[in-house]
Amino acid sequence: MTYCVAINVKEGIVFASDSRTNAGVDYVRTSTKMHRFFWPGDRIVVLLSSGNLATTQAVVNAIERDLDTPKAKFNLLKAKHLFDIADYVGELSKQEQQHHGPAVEKNGGSAAASFILGGQIKGREQGTYLIYPEGNYISSSFETPYLQIGENKYGKPILDRVINTESSLNDAARCALVSLDSTMRSNISVGPPFELAMYTGDSLDEPRQASMKLASPYYKSLQKSWNEGIKRAFTRLPKFDWEK
Amino acid sequence: MTYCVAINVKEGIVFASDSRTNAGVDYVRTSTKMHRFFWPGDRIVVLLSSGNLATTQAVVNAIERDLDTPKAKFNLLKAKHLFDIADYVGELSKQEQQHHGPAVEKNGGSAAASFILGGQIKGREQGTYLIYPEGNYISSSFETPYLQIGENKYGKPILDRVINTESSLNDAARCALVSLDSTMRSNISVGPPFELAMYTGDSLDEPRQASMKLASPYYKSLQKSWNEGIKRAFTRLPKFDWEK
């Protein structure tokens, strides 16, 4: 399983992802689910992936192949809008699923994959898109500035309670880490290291990047602080009438 | 959708459920999902239900029909163990699903239903069981003292962080309400009034019961306190190195 989230606030965009691809007891493998394509000053593109690993890797390979092919009909450098890239990723994903899907399904599997795309192209607004396995996509909104793929439910309540478009980039990053931590505690198939990328809106600079292992000092202090904070909030809840 | 949770702590058992059965825009209907069968001094049985409403109502009707039939092969009063009742509810549910399932599935629906059963029979230990649509069942454990049915993921992180078998009955009840509140915020198809039943272990007394509407003073103060507590915990999270 996977959990990825992107938070699109006024100050910029936070991307966060776990790294677990197989949570079998004796075969735990990790693989990055955050794919980075940076041309500072011109365009910053981050892609988070969830679902069939062969599909998501094939899509990333195709993106790279098109970038190496100056005559390619389309590639990340030829895109005028971020949503053109969403369209393109959706098409690549659909093609790959059509290619291998029937064989995978025969064995009870699924070739389906979902993506979150985010970043900015010079002269355009920053944005984030969720690309469905069917190839269509939606963007985040003012009311719901975050998008999630994979095991998204455990980590949603904290986003709903804390995040809005005015949240700072650092706060959004902390919230993404808490959201990942809550998911990991409730579902063993989501696991560290957690990858974080923070893009400052309109900078067209490379995002700040961090990788958090369970033993990372910052992650440990965040976990401890959050656990204590939750317990404090819980002990302060009002008493029932019959307790008074 | 539905969300029900039962928490089995040393001090007793908390049962909590939402009441929304249809969250359509112009046809919001509520119905109780908590079914009570009390014989104080002898046995206390609470049943929480999720899934196809016709199936769950038919199961409750069958339970009542058997109670009115002294010659019934089995009924709640004839049970020696709580797990006998789990078995019985599972059978009733399976029969009902087999009866109507094919017709319901023809129209793209599902007759499936899940239940949480809990309570105590004189001379036996208190207990809780989750009864699957297939009719089989599991009990809660020391490590995981709660059971959930329906839309269970949004409300799980708070249970994982706060509840253990040493939690007081009142704390378990507060946690169940916070878990319901988090679920309602993240999924519009789960809604109030929330019903609460608190059974004191070994008392064989009727559980304490409460119904919480959005406007109930206690529920409002709980919501406010929790929201503030979460926000306080969030603002106290450690700063990143680059913020210092």
Interface residues (C-beta under 8 A of the other chain):
Chain A: K153 Y154 G155 K156 P157 I158 D160 R161 V162 N170 D171 A173 R174 C175 V178 S182 T183 R185 S186 R208 A210 Y218 S221 L222 S225 W226 N227 E228 G229 I230 K231 R232 A233 F234 R236 L237 P238 K239 F240 D241 W242 E243
Chain B: K153 Y154 G155 K156 P157 I158 D160 R161 V162 N170 D171 A173 R174 C175 V178 S182 T183 R185 S186 R208 A210 Y218 S221 L222 S225 W226 N227 E228 G229 I230 K231 R232 A233 F234 R236 L237 P238 K239 F240 D241 W242 E243
